[in-house]
Amino acid sequence: MNVQAVILAAGMGTRLGKPWPKPLTPLRDGRTIMQQQLDNLTAVFDDLRVTTVVGFKLEMILEQFPDVTYVYNENYDRTNTNRSLLKALRTSPAGGVLWMNGDVVFDPSVLSRAADLIAADESFICVNTAAVADEEVKYTVDDDGYVALLSKTVVGAKGEAVGINYVAGTDKAALIARLAECDDMDYFERGIELMIEKDAVRVRPLDITDLFAVEVDFEDDLTRANAHL
């Protein structure tokens, strides 16, 4: 299976407060967050094309990972993840795209579970139904079980998104158009929400509650990630 993957690694990571890009944060097993992500991707997918969106201190990332394709978000300090994803999707070849935030530490079994949906070219977001934190992006579902609303302000949420997602090749043009409509500081989830609302695209919530995945925004998150490793 030919898989296009995008890692969003342009942000400044101010909440974690490290002097390097957050994807280069060391983990207790000696790897960085990004190395862990690349290891997980290559462990599950044989035919893989990885694009990384960079911005903040991009030279540090390029030096450590010279063998992937790069897209530069020159406005990394005044835009949010929707602009980084938009740049990556606009430059991607035909077909669906798997993408993840550059700060997610996760069990490779997450990708194994997602493989069937990727093979079927079905758009999805990975979700955790056991936690609904105020700070995280949350979701609701429609009567058929597909994502209805997706934001940090969702009321009556079913769970939270974990930052690993896929857009089908047939849905990619719609997502590109809706990301372009977003404000600079919107998260990419706003583009997905607009795509669902305006284009009637069905996005499946892929439940990975039983598998480990954490976005490392704060020191407590890093502690959890290291405890898992």
Secondary structure, DSSP 8 states (H G I E B T S, - for coil): -EEEEEEEE-S--TTTT-SS-GGG-B-TTS-BHHHHHHHHHHHH-SEEEEEEEE-TTHHHHHHH-TTSEEEE-TTTTT--HHHHHHHHHHHS-SS-EEEEETTEEE-THHHHHHHHHHHTT--EEEEESS---TTS-EEEE-TTSSEEEEETT-SS-SEEEEEEEEE-TTTHHHHHHHHHHS-TT--HHHHHHHHHHHH----EEEE-TTS-EEE--SHHHHHHHHHH-
